[in-house]
Amino acid sequence: MTVDELLQELERLGSESTVKTFRRHGANGKLYGVKVGDLKKLVKYVKGNHDLALQLWDTDVSDAMYLASLAANGKEFTRKQLDHWAKTAWWYMLSEYAVPFVAAEHPDACILARKWIRAKATNVASSGWSTYTAAISIRPDDELDLDEIRSLLALVEDGIDKAAGRVRYCMNGFVIGVGSYVKPLLGEAKATAKALGTVHVDMGETDCRVPVATDTIKKIESMKRVGKKRKTAKC
C-alpha cells in the first residue's frame, strides 16, 4: 500500500469518539482517531519497508505516525532519522511511546536517550527518559551501564521537581522501569522511589493517574517478575 492508500484506510477506520478521547489527553494536531488494535492490523502493509515508515511519520498525522512506529525496525534507522522523530513527535502518545518503540531497538539507544534527556523541549526530553526505560526493558543487564543508570536515578531525585509535567511523568516511569527490569539496581530504585513519593502531574480532563513508584515496584516484586525482560518495547 502507498502512503495515500494507508491514509485513506486510517480515515475510514477512525472514529469521532476516539478523536474526542485523544483530544482530552492533549492531542491538538492531525488525527483520525484509530484505535491501536486497528492500527496493528495495518502493520503488515508497512513492515519491512523502511522508506514507507519514514513517509508515514512525515505525514504529521498521529495515527500514521504511531503505525510507522509499530512497523519500523529501529536497527535500520540512522541517528539523524531518530533525532528527527524525537523532534517532531507532537504529543505524548508519540513522544513517550512511538519514538521509544523504535529508538530502543537501535544500537545507540542509550546514547540517544542521554542526549534527549538534556533537551529543553518537553517532547524530546520525554522521549529521552522513555527511550532509556524501553531500552533497559529489552536488553540483558550485562549490556547496560549500571553506573550510568545509578547517575540517572540521582538525576531524577534531584531534578524531578523542576521538570515539566510530562517529563516528570517519564522520570517517574524510569524509576519504575529500573526497579522492574534491572535486578542489580532494585535497591537503588526502591530508595529513589521512596524519596519521590507521590509525583504530581496535571493529567487534564482525564481519569489517568501517575503511578506511585513504590507501590508499582512492590507489586512487581510480589509477582516475582523483577528482572524479567520484554521481547519488544512495542505495544
N, C-alpha and C positions, 0 to 999 in steps of 0.2 A: 504493500500500500504506500501511496505517496503522502507527504505531509498534508496536502489539501484533503485527500480522502480520509485521513485519520481525523482531521479537524471536523469534517462533516459527521463522522461517526461519533465523535465526542459530543458534538452538539446534539445529536439525536439521543444519546444516552443520558444527557444532563437533565436535571430537574430543578425547578424553581425552589422547591423546599430545601434541597441540598445547598443551593446558592445562598439562600437566606441563612442557613446554619453556618456556612463558611464566612458570610459577612459578619455575623455576630462574633466570630472568632478573629476578626481583623483582616480578612481578605478584601482589599479595596481595589483590586485590579481585575484583569480579564479572566473569567472562568465560566464554565458551562454547568458546573455542579454535578460532576460524575462521581459516583461512589467508588471507593478504592477497589472493591470487589469487581466492579465492571471494568475498571482500568486494567486489572490483571488479565482479563480476557483478551486484551489487545496486545499484550506483551509479545506474543508470538509473531506479530507483524513487524516488530521493531528489533527484537533480539538478534544480535549478530550483525546489525547494520549501524556501525558507529556514526556515520555521517547523518543518517536519518535521526538518530537520537539527538545529535547536536542541533539539527534543524528544528526538531520539536521543541527543544528548550528555548530556542531563539524566537519562537512564536510569541513568547511572553504570556501565553495562556496557561493558567495554573494547572489545569487538567493534563495538558500536553506535556508540561514540564515534569510533572510527577510521573507520568507514563514513561518519559525518557529515562528518569532515574531508576525505575523498576526494570527497564530493559537493558540499560547500558552496562558495559563491563568496565569497571573503574580502572583496570590494568591497562586499558587501551588509551586512556587519556594522557595528554601532556599536562604538566603542572600549570601551564598558561591557560589551558581549557578549564581546569578545575578552578583556578582563580576567577575566571570569567563567570562560572556558575555561582560561585560564592558571592560575587559582587552583584549579580543580577537576580538572586533569589529574593523576591519582593514581599513574601510574608512567611510566617514561621513554619508552615507546612512544608515549604520549600527549603528554607534555610536550616531548619532543625532536623529534617527528615530526608528530603530528596537529595540535597547535596551530600550529607554524610553517608547515605546509602552507597553512593558512588565513590566518594573520596576515601572511605575506609578501606576499599579494596586496592587502592593504589599503593605501590611500594613505599612512597614518600608520605603516606597518610599523616603520620605524627609530625613530620616536618611542616607540612602544610597547616596542620591544626595549630601548632605552636605559633606560626606566623599570623594566622587568622585571629587567634585569641587576643592578640595585641592590637587588633584593628579598632579604630574609633567607631566605625559603622556597626550598629547593633546587629544587623543581619549577618555580617561577616564574623563578628565575634561569637555570635550564637552558633554559627556553622563550625567555628573552631572547636568550641567545647564539645559540641555534639559529635563532631568527627572523631575527636580523641576518644570519647566514650564508645562510639561504634567500633573504633579500631581495636580497643582493648577487649571488646566482647567477642572478637573473632580471631584474635592472634594468641598463640601459646605464650605463656608467661616468659619463656626464655627468649622470646623475640622482643620483649618490652624493656624499656629503660626504667627500671623501678625507681631509681633516684630522681629521674625527671618527674615521674608521677607523684612522688612524695613532694617535690617542689611545687607541683601544680595544686596539690591538696592544700599546701600552705598558702598559695596564692588565692585560692577560693576563700579560705578562712579570713585572710587579711583584707580581701577586696570585694567580697560579695555585697556588702552594704553600700558600696559606692557604684556598683554596676547598674546598668539599665535593667528594666524589669525582665524582659525575655532572656537577657544574658544571665541574670540571677537564676532564672528557671533552669537554664542549661548547666550552670555551675553546680547547682544542687543535684542535677541529674548525673553530672560527672562523679560526684562523691558517691552516689548510689551505685554507679557503674563500677567504680573501683572496688567497693565493698562486695559487689555481686560477682565480678569476673576475675579479680586479681587476688587470689587467695593469700599470697605472701604479704599483702598490704591490707588485709581485713582489719587488723587492729588500728592502723593509722586512719583508715576510712571511718571506722566507728568513732574514733576520737574527734575527727573533723565534723562528722555528722552531729555529734553531741554538742560541739561548740556552735554549730549553726542554729540548732533548734528548729523552730518553725520559720520557714522562709516565706516572706510575703511578696506576692506579685499580683498586680491588677489583671485579672483574667476577663475583664469586660463583662458583657451581658451573657455569661455562660455559667454553667454549674461546675466547671472544671476547678480543681484544687491542686495546689502544689504538693506533691508527695513529701511527707516528712521522712527525711533520710534515715533517721534512727529506726523508725518503725519499718520502713521498707527493707533495710538491710537485715533487721532482726527476722523478718518474715522469710527472706531468702535463706538465712541460716537455719531456721526451723524446718525448712523444706530440704535441707542438706543439698543445696544447689550452688553454694559458694564455689566459684572457680569453674563452673560448668560453662564452656564456651558455646557460642552460637555458630551455626554453619554459615549464616549470612546475616548482615545487618538489615537487610531489606524486609519490609513487612507491608 
